């Protein structure tokens, strides 16, 4: 076996076995040349092939790291972000950035079709896959539809998971778009300002009431939407 293929196979086995998880920094090129007793060109060839396979990312000055899996979403499903992250084999956590009940504003009325003077719960939180930001969430809950949310701290689980477990839903509307990250979103996702993001905007309904409106923003280079159609 050519030496560059041996290096490729060794690194690939460690990644696929989970020994080197997503985000793990693999040895520098000069370390691999010493380990395998070969030229830097041989190591570079192996790493280039691993990049093409999507297994590693080479970042200038930061070194070479195991890639995070590319996440696929079914367009017509309501997602539990915790399960999405756990399905990748990564530890999940979330942070509540802000949580406050308030009177609905004009733009809120357009999103949730609220009565004048209605109350909403505004929630902003960030979701993480390991140490890496996974999704930024901005949510409104209609307190007329879900009054118990007013006293909820969401310490036991994120808002989306809590709603799926507590409140039935009968229909949902998704709006999906690509968007350049503004400074606030870029900071939350640890990506450069202007980076491409995938934005999923959803309103959920039950028995004629609009329950919640949420905007989920994901780093665009690691997520995609999937839809299946049948003809007949």
C-alpha atoms as one frame of an Amber mdcrd trajectory, in Angstrom:
protein
   0.000   0.000   0.000   1.382   3.456  -0.892   2.350   5.352   2.247  -0.102
   8.219   1.662  -2.962   5.670   1.555  -1.770   4.130   4.799  -1.841   7.569
   6.446  -5.276   8.252   4.957  -6.650   4.921   6.202  -5.211   5.368   9.702
  -6.721   8.835  10.088 -10.031   7.741   8.553 -10.350   4.797  10.973  -9.803
   7.045  13.975 -12.469   9.457  12.750 -15.084   6.843  11.825 -14.541   4.914
  15.053 -15.192   8.043  17.096 -11.691   8.078  18.575 -11.270  11.494  16.947
 -14.685  13.233  17.274 -15.886  16.275  15.268 -13.788  19.327  16.071 -10.775
  17.252  17.191  -7.472  18.673  15.971  -5.429  16.000  14.243  -1.608  16.082
  14.401   0.154  18.804  12.428   1.748  17.835   9.112   5.261  17.958  10.538
   4.180  15.635  13.366   2.790  13.127  10.876   5.970  13.243   8.788   7.971
  12.231  11.880   5.429   9.566  12.880   5.413   7.912   9.446   8.993   8.711
   8.429   7.934  10.323   5.159   8.006  13.606   3.284   5.603  16.453   3.949
   4.307  16.063   0.391   3.163  12.508   1.184   1.293  13.697   4.283  -0.237
  16.611   2.376  -1.530  14.257  -0.323  -3.258  12.076   2.305  -4.836  15.073
   4.024  -6.001  16.545   0.722  -7.829  13.293  -0.048  -9.453  13.367   3.407
 -10.639  16.921   2.752 -12.223  15.754  -0.514 -14.043  13.029   1.439 -15.417
  15.668   3.773 -13.797  14.097   6.842 -11.460  16.934   7.799 -11.157  20.720
   7.482  -7.834  22.451   6.996  -7.765  25.950   8.453  -4.914  28.343   8.011
  -3.054  28.875  11.313  -5.671  26.850  13.233  -4.525  23.450  11.983  -6.528
  20.510  10.672  -9.698  19.391  12.450 -12.228  16.597  12.072 -15.256  17.953
  10.192 -18.665  18.271  11.752 -21.237  16.096   9.972 -23.386  17.768   7.349
 -26.901  17.966   8.767 -29.991  17.228   6.656 -33.489  18.390   7.535 -36.804
  17.056   6.330 -38.665  20.166   5.211 -42.092  19.274   6.593 -41.034  18.112
  10.069 -40.934  20.049  13.327 -37.489  19.488  14.718 -36.327  18.825  18.237
 -32.910  20.479  18.203 -31.632  18.344  21.059 -32.381  15.156  19.131 -30.764
  16.571  15.992 -27.510  17.187  17.827 -27.584  13.873  19.689 -28.151  12.068
  16.378 -24.746  13.400  15.331 -23.161  11.695  18.330 -22.336  15.025  19.950
 -23.179  16.415  23.389 -26.015  18.924  23.334 -26.499  22.032  25.437 -28.345
  25.318  25.138 -28.169  28.753  26.703 -31.081  31.104  27.318 -29.921  34.543
  26.174 -33.118  36.375  27.125 -36.551  35.415  28.419 -39.294  37.982  28.974
 -43.085  38.288  28.810 -44.276  41.506  27.162 -47.050  43.156  25.214 -47.219
  42.272  21.552 -45.805  44.778  19.087 -47.109  45.522  15.613 -44.667  43.104
  13.968 -45.675  40.403  16.469 -49.310  40.782  15.468 -48.358  40.132  11.862
 -46.487  36.952  12.822 -49.019  35.482  15.252 -52.282  37.182  14.252 -52.777
  38.409  17.806 -55.592  40.444  19.303 -54.845  44.016  20.334 -52.961  44.171
  23.639 -52.122  40.471  23.592 -49.220  39.109  25.662 -46.320  37.078  24.321
 -43.278  35.398  25.775 -40.101  36.397  23.919 -37.239  33.909  24.077 -33.775
  34.047  22.546 -31.457  31.092  22.995 -28.420  29.430  21.447 -27.975  25.710
  20.838 -24.600  23.948  20.739 -23.213  20.712  19.315 -20.224  20.026  21.528
 -18.460  23.352  21.914 -19.607  24.618  18.533 -22.715  26.798  17.954 -25.379
  24.782  16.143 -28.404  27.076  15.890 -29.631  30.499  17.043 -33.296  30.609
  18.076 -35.646  33.606  18.362 -39.117  32.582  19.515 -42.463  34.144  20.436
 -45.094  32.140  22.355 -48.703  33.302  22.327 -49.581  33.402  26.039 -53.307
  33.359  25.262 -52.760  29.898  23.740 -50.102  28.684  26.212 -50.560  30.621
  29.474 -48.408  28.190  31.493 -45.364  29.295  29.489 -45.370  32.609  31.384
 -44.006  30.892  34.496 -41.675  28.476  32.715 -37.904  28.970  33.143 -36.896
  26.295  30.569 -34.176  25.057  32.893 -35.117  21.412  32.237 -35.141  21.691
  28.457 -35.160  24.174  25.559 -38.375  25.964  24.526 -38.992  23.898  21.399
 -38.694  20.599  23.266 -40.944  21.901  26.048 -43.628  22.958  23.561 -43.538
  19.641  21.695 -44.079  17.816  24.985 -46.715  20.124  26.463 -48.807  21.583
  23.657 -50.456  19.706  20.761 -50.221  21.169  17.285 -52.336  20.541  14.206
 -50.556  22.477  11.451 -47.431  24.475  10.783 -46.158  26.864   8.147 -42.488
  26.954   7.184 -40.679  29.752   5.387 -37.150  28.892   4.343 -34.513  31.253
   3.022 -30.819  31.950   2.726 -29.589  35.019   4.537 -26.254  36.740   5.149
 -25.427  36.803   8.843 -25.704  40.208  10.461 -23.245  41.060  13.219 -25.558
  39.926  16.030 -26.273  36.534  14.444 -22.652  36.061  13.380 -21.500  36.593
  16.958 -24.022  34.048  18.255 -22.943  31.420  15.704 -19.197  32.241  15.857
 -19.035  32.849  12.108 -17.842  35.888  10.120 -20.370  38.650   9.498 -21.945
  38.163   6.079 -21.593  34.360   6.116 -24.389  32.426   4.434 -27.005  31.113
   6.861 -29.989  28.835   6.483 -33.055  30.415   8.105 -36.169  28.394   8.951
 -39.128  30.524  10.044 -42.094  28.596  11.397 -45.541  29.333  12.808 -47.374
  26.514  14.603 -51.174  26.295  14.989 -53.692  24.332  17.044 -57.492  24.534
  16.817 -57.444  27.910  15.106 -54.927  29.425  17.537 -51.391  30.322  16.606
 -49.168  28.859  19.312 -45.643  29.968  18.519 -43.514  31.728  15.934 -39.834
  30.852  15.759 -36.867  31.840  13.624 -34.064  29.262  13.605 -30.771  30.345
  12.050 -28.097  27.776  11.163 -24.594  28.152   9.670 -25.334  27.564   6.000
 -22.265  25.492   5.158 -23.262  22.649   7.501 -27.007  22.267   6.893 -29.367
  21.431   4.076 -33.088  20.830   3.602 -34.496  17.640   2.133 -37.932  17.078
   0.591 -39.329  13.856  -0.853 -42.104  13.764  -3.452 -44.157  10.975  -4.929
 -45.978  11.060  -8.242 -49.158   9.134  -8.774
